[in-house]
């Protein structure tokens, strides 16, 4: 018998009534929110439950929502995969914009190591308990996080770029 989204939702509601919420189908992936303080407990349940068997962490990434209220300005998104039933889920954890922190899931999935480092590198989200949380792609000396919305898209001080060569003009012709 195939694993249905209703089975996943019912198990989560039964075990994590107020922690797992906002269940919906988004672009063919069953998506829900988890309280950030409970991510390890919920992911361990999803991995170890004999019916659910979400045994593979496909991806960890960050999102910056600067226009949201302060306690929902950042999100960490996890994609998990049940290989036996070929079912994928998406978990969103919202974080405080002034102090975006969440526990690392490297104790459950070793593959989260580099994914969490990349998320830290680009968004500045701190993964508490991470074995080596440091920049992975950008220079260690960098003080900003380039995927945050406040990071400028272009360097205004560049003199080697002429907007005319990129289809942009400054005159009103």
Steps between C-alpha positions, in 0.01 A plus 500: 500500500641838396571769757239775470533861614203445732697223675796734551280781628304274737816355653649845547183643652466201733860533622572872461163673519613861551854461363419395139247731331387661173484184292456556127590358162736737317612413148459125557694504828322460833611801707458592865652720768679377811585702808874567469573379853360155416662433162728221622217318678269522198765401244609205715137386515460537123818301442445221756123440475436156342232640268644840408867402439628840382855372504669751271557872545505639148558867571535771763469863394415843634253770405492865604162672537594854610139625479364236741455562871829471692446140620445374142765690303714195427412142419697180477346257253568126512413255223476135604446193285351158574674279243284194561174677406667775291335779702652840568412757764599860572537631855521873574630643827464876547762688700537835673651769276720646774647166605445231234602178679391137481650170617713307254362174362845357430447248781215352293636551148873544444428646156351807669851614591586681177141604431479676838839660441380634165182635661708670769739638237226660292235592760683520833271242662676341798468122536557435871716195567639481146841328504673761280277795420712725280478645153514247220492705176567861595817644653536468876559877521159579355272676751174491303271221385437537125160327472335730752273750335690797644813394313541725191450327167766705326811686603422867446869584495584297191643706215554212257131445430297710261123445529460552123673165443238323713189639329452778754518863409490810709332723242126509431509434124 
